[in-house]
Amino acid sequence: MEVRSFGRSGVRLSLLGFGCGAVGGLMVRGEAAEQERAVARALDAGVNYFDTAVQYGDGESEKNLGRALKRLGASDVAVGTKVRVRAEERAEIGAAVARSLEGSLKRLGRERADIYHLHNPITEAGGDGSLGVAEVLGEVVPAFERLRSAGKTRFIGITAVGETEALRKVIEARCFESAQVVYNMLNPSAGAALPSSYPAQDYGRLLERTAAAGVGVIGIRVLAGGALSGRAERHPVASPPPAPIGSAMSYETDLARARRLAPIVAEGFAESLAEAAIRFVISHDGIGTILVGMATVEEFEGALAAVRKGKLSAEALDRLAALQQDFSGEAR
């Protein structure tokens, strides 16, 4: 397994991480034996980063991951979890993030989280489920630092969704060591300039900002919630189609556009659309590790095989850019 340096943290993470989210569903709704089989296979393959959150199944993902790691004796891997501050908690942000981490650590059966991420969207003013830049820098960061000083977390991070300019300000403040960044074949704007009138949020080459600030990057929404598999059907343990983040306004539109990228497969650049999607993301050197949702061990094997094939060729990336150009001018 390839490993990459994770920003200024000094640690090296496996290029393929293990996502325990609710979209794939394995670590939330799967059978315990299958969960342990998948975690064991990931460990055997060299995966050393596991990512979860209390929001994934109301703590079920954390409990299941903690149980599997304990059963397998895997004490030396990095585990990240997250907090989402609720609207009614905005008057007590410090207490809310501390309370959430204590619950997460109890469910995980660990004394410390390796990375503790803020899971709220970040906007300039805050509100409607998001936190404002001033709240993040003035309240969240000091609360996270208190937890770090108490030995409850090693590194702190954000989920980089919300308003692009607000995300830039938070990243450039250099308070966080980790950022989970949306980057995929439907919205490549975190890594490159978008074509004119492209139907997606423009993340403004955010990966250049993270690199300059020494922030490690976890690539998320690699398969756009499943749309970049090109298939409408979903596994029984998977969630219903999730709301897009940063791409189209509907999952159905994401799926239709994903299918229009199929020539990348037909022309021999990859064996499947999902493989192409994974290899596209790891082609950017600003990515430290990626998360791919899974419903089965076999889906993990597919992601692993794609990562082992490495980056897409320059010719494949040029062809993909030409296909993406056709989306310009369409309604988001």
Secondary structure, 3 states (H helix, E strand, C coil): CCEEECHHHCCEEECECEECCCCCCHHHHCCHHHHHHHHHHHHHHCCCEEECCCCCCCCHHHHHHHHHHHHCCCCCCEEEEEECCCHHHHHHHHHHHHHHHHHHHHHHCCCCEEEEEECCCEECCCECCEEEHHHHHHHHHHHHHHHHHCCCEEEEEEEECECHHHHHHHHHCCCCCEEEEECCCCCCCCCCCCCCCCCCCCCCCHHHHHHHHCCEEEEECCCHHHHHHCCCCCCCCCCCCCCCCCCCCCHHHHHHHHHCCCHHHHCCCCCCHHHHHHHHHHCCCCCCEECCCCCCHHHHHHHHHHHHHCCCCHHHHHHHHHHHHCCCCCCC
